[in-house]
Amino acid sequence: MNRILATAVSEFRIAFRNRWVAIATVMMVLFALVLTAAGAAPTGDLGVDRLSVTVASLTSLSVYLVPLLALLMSFDAVAGEVERGTLPLLLTYPVSRLEILAGKLLAHLAILGLATGLGYGLAAAVALWADGSALAGLPALWRLVWSSVVLGATFLGAGYALSALSRRPSGAAGLAIGLWLALVVLYDLALLALIVSDGGGAFTTGALPLALLANPADAFRIFNLSAAEATAAAGGIGGAAGAIPLWQSAASILIWPVAAIAIAWAAFRKVVP
């Protein structure tokens, strides 16, 4: 554990020097405050408190921003060490590859936790200041914070795996952006096209819930919308969130980071310095 913590502290200092802590925090704070102000209008019509509607808006933000930040922080975690020639030196220390990976993961999760905590905390403060009944939405906000960090762990693991497989930062960066586009943007567009072509048939009623749970970003969104009971504020995804049991979406978002980190470790073990 001491070796993991030492690695994590070193990685956190590197990220701090590279301005990743400031970049992630500023982005989360700015977007969270903008969405808090923009998403407050429909609260009276929906019959829910302001913070619950804010959580629904922040969920959409997290689906796009958290995976992107995680991949941008992790794509050169292994490839960068190989290119700079520091990986052979690092492996000469009495620390295993699993401990190195765990230390990097811990440091990057700390950055994501700090950014989401500050960003969503300020959003909650604004909502509470404007609406005293927003206290009812605090449990939903807490679920959003920890599940955002779990979602970040999934994409951190994916970023480490891509970094180990490509072994060059430029190649890893391209793969990371491609993965983000595929899972966060194109996947939902493909599902929408299938729903429209299916016309309420077998895919919409049977396969769609499984397809949503198979994507960590969609499972995260469904979990938070269902838990916040603000599905009406989320448009079309609200129907899907109401049709999928909460435990299934929760299981999906907890299984994905374990699988992603296991794949990253397997890929890292095959890297030759």
C-alpha positions in Angstrom: 0.0 0.0 0.0 2.9 2.4 0.7 4.3 1.8 -2.7 0.9 2.5 -4.3 0.4 5.7 -2.3 4.0 6.8 -3.2 3.2 6.3 -6.9 -0.1 8.0 -6.6 1.5 11.1 -4.9 4.1 11.3 -7.6 1.4 11.0 -10.4 -0.7 13.6 -8.7 2.3 16.0 -8.6 2.9 15.4 -12.3 -0.7 16.1 -13.1 -0.6 19.2 -11.0 2.4 20.5 -12.8 0.7 19.7 -16.1 -2.3 21.8 -15.0 -4.7 18.8 -15.2 -6.0 19.5 -11.7 -6.8 23.1 -12.7 -8.2 22.2 -16.1 -10.5 19.5 -14.8 -11.7 21.6 -11.9 -12.4 24.7 -13.9 -14.2 22.8 -16.6 -16.5 21.0 -14.2 -17.2 24.2 -12.2 -18.1 26.3 -15.2 -20.3 23.8 -16.9 -22.0 22.8 -13.7 -22.9 26.5 -12.9 -24.1 27.1 -16.4 -26.3 24.0 -16.3 -27.6 24.9 -12.9 -28.8 28.3 -14.1 -30.1 26.9 -17.4 -31.9 23.9 -16.0 -33.8 25.6 -13.2 -36.7 26.8 -15.4 -38.8 23.6 -15.6 -38.9 22.8 -11.9 -42.4 24.2 -11.3 -43.8 22.3 -14.3 -42.2 19.0 -13.3 -43.2 19.1 -9.6 -39.7 18.3 -8.3 -37.2 20.3 -6.4 -34.6 22.5 -8.2 -31.6 20.3 -7.2 -33.2 17.1 -8.6 -33.6 18.9 -11.9 -30.1 20.2 -11.7 -28.9 16.6 -11.1 -30.6 15.5 -14.3 -28.8 18.3 -16.2 -25.5 17.5 -14.5 -25.9 13.8 -15.4 -25.9 14.8 -19.1 -22.8 16.9 -18.5 -21.0 14.0 -16.8 -21.8 11.5 -19.5 -19.8 13.7 -22.0 -17.2 15.4 -19.8 -16.1 12.8 -17.3 -15.1 10.1 -19.9 -13.3 12.8 -21.9 -11.3 14.0 -19.0 -10.5 10.5 -17.9 -9.2 9.5 -21.4 -7.2 12.7 -21.7 -5.5 12.0 -18.4 -4.8 8.4 -19.1 -3.9 8.0 -22.8 -0.2 8.6 -22.2 0.1 6.9 -18.8 2.0 4.0 -20.3 2.8 5.1 -23.8 4.3 8.4 -22.4 6.6 6.4 -20.0 7.8 4.2 -22.9 8.5 7.2 -25.2 10.3 9.2 -22.6 12.3 6.1 -21.6 11.2 6.3 -17.9 9.4 3.0 -17.8 12.6 0.9 -17.6 13.8 3.1 -14.7 10.5 2.9 -13.0 10.5 -0.9 -13.2 13.9 -1.1 -11.5 12.3 0.1 -8.3 10.8 -2.5 -6.0 7.3 -1.9 -7.3 5.2 -4.2 -9.4 3.3 -3.3 -12.5 0.0 -3.7 -10.7 1.1 -1.3 -8.0 2.2 1.2 -10.7 -1.1 1.0 -12.4 -3.0 1.3 -9.1 -1.0 4.3 -8.1 -1.8 6.1 -11.4 -5.4 5.1 -11.0 -5.6 6.5 -7.5 -4.1 9.8 -8.5 -6.3 10.3 -11.5 -9.4 9.3 -9.5 -8.4 11.9 -6.9 -8.3 14.6 -9.6 -11.7 13.5 -10.9 -13.2 13.4 -7.4 -11.8 16.8 -6.6 -13.2 18.3 -9.9 -16.6 16.7 -9.6 -16.9 17.5 -5.9 -16.1 21.2 -6.4 -18.2 21.6 -9.5 -21.3 19.8 -8.3 -20.9 21.2 -4.8 -21.1 24.8 -6.1 -24.0 23.8 -8.3 -25.8 22.4 -5.2 -25.0 25.6 -3.2 -26.6 27.7 -5.9 -29.7 25.5 -6.1 -30.0 25.5 -2.3 -29.6 29.3 -2.2 -32.4 29.7 -4.7 -34.8 27.0 -3.4 -34.9 25.8 0.2 -36.7 22.7 -0.8 -33.7 21.6 -2.8 -32.4 19.7 0.2 -34.5 16.8 -1.0 -32.2 16.4 -3.9 -29.0 16.0 -1.9 -29.1 12.2 -2.0 -29.3 12.3 -5.8 -26.4 14.7 -5.9 -24.3 12.4 -3.8 -25.1 9.5 -6.0 -24.1 11.6 -9.0 -20.7 12.5 -7.5 -19.6 8.9 -6.6 -21.0 7.4 -9.7 -19.2 10.0 -11.8 -15.9 8.9 -10.2 -16.8 5.3 -10.9 -17.6 6.2 -14.5 -14.2 8.0 -14.7 -12.5 4.8 -13.4 -14.0 2.8 -16.3 -12.6 5.2 -18.9 -9.3 5.6 -17.0 -8.9 1.8 -17.3 -9.8 2.0 -21.0 -7.3 4.7 -21.4 -4.5 2.8 -19.7 -5.3 -0.3 -21.9 -5.1 1.8 -25.1 -1.9 3.4 -23.9 -0.3 0.1 -23.3 -1.5 -1.4 -26.6 -0.4 1.5 -28.7 2.9 2.3 -26.8 3.0 5.7 -28.5 1.2 8.8 -27.1 0.1 10.0 -30.6 -1.5 6.6 -31.4 -3.0 6.3 -27.9 -4.5 9.8 -28.2 -6.2 8.9 -31.5 -7.6 5.7 -30.1 -8.8 7.5 -26.9 -10.8 10.1 -28.9 -12.1 7.3 -31.2 -13.3 5.4 -28.1 -15.0 8.5 -26.7 -16.8 9.2 -29.9 -17.9 5.6 -30.3 -19.2 5.0 -26.8 -20.5 8.5 -25.8 -21.7 9.9 -29.1 -22.1 7.4 -32.0 -23.5 4.6 -29.8 -26.6 6.5 -28.8 -27.1 7.7 -32.4 -27.0 4.1 -33.6 -29.5 3.1 -31.0 -31.8 5.9 -32.0 -31.6 4.9 -35.6 -32.4 1.3 -34.7 -35.4 2.4 -32.5 -36.8 4.5 -35.4 -36.4 1.7 -37.9 -37.8 -0.9 -35.5 -41.1 1.0 -34.9 -41.7 -0.3 -31.4 -40.9 -3.9 -32.3 -38.7 -6.5 -30.7 -35.6 -4.4 -30.5 -37.2 -1.5 -28.7 -39.0 -3.8 -26.2 -36.4 -6.5 -25.6 -32.9 -5.6 -26.8 -32.8 -1.9 -26.1 -32.5 -2.2 -22.3 -29.6 -4.7 -22.7 -27.9 -2.4 -25.2 -28.2 0.5 -22.8 -26.7 -1.5 -19.9 -23.9 -2.7 -22.2 -22.6 0.9 -22.5 -21.1 2.3 -19.3 -22.1 5.9 -20.2 -25.7 4.9 -20.8 -25.8 2.8 -17.7 -24.5 5.7 -15.7 -27.1 8.1 -17.1 -30.0 5.7 -16.5 -28.9 5.0 -12.9 -28.7 8.6 -12.0 -32.0 9.6 -13.7 -33.8 6.7 -12.1 -32.4 7.4 -8.6 -33.1 11.1 -8.8 -36.7 10.5 -9.9 -36.3 13.3 -12.4 -36.7 11.3 -15.6 -39.2 13.8 -16.9 -36.4 16.4 -17.2 -34.3 14.2 -19.4 -36.5 13.8 -22.5 -36.5 10.5 -24.4 -34.0 8.8 -22.1 -36.4 9.2 -19.2 -38.7 6.4 -20.6 -35.7 4.0 -20.8 -34.6 4.9 -17.3 -38.0 4.1 -15.9 -38.1 0.8 -17.7 -34.8 -0.6 -16.4 -34.6 -1.6 -12.7 -32.3 0.5 -10.6 -30.2 -2.5 -9.5 -29.4 -3.5 -13.1 -28.0 0.0 -14.0 -26.1 0.1 -10.6 -24.6 -3.3 -11.3 -23.5 -2.3 -14.8 -21.7 0.9 -13.6 -19.9 -1.1 -10.9 -18.8 -4.0 -13.1 -17.5 -1.9 -16.0 -14.5 -0.3 -14.1 -13.4 -3.7 -12.7 -13.4 -5.1 -16.3 -11.7 -2.1 -17.8 -8.9 -2.1 -15.1 -8.4 -5.8 -15.5 -7.9 -5.4 -19.3 -5.5 -2.5 -18.6 -3.4 -4.6 -16.3 -3.3 -7.5 -18.8 -2.2 -5.1 -21.5 0.4 -3.4 -19.2 1.9 -6.8 -18.3 2.8 -7.4 -22.0 4.6 -4.0 -22.4 8.3 -4.5 -23.0 10.3 -1.4 -21.9 
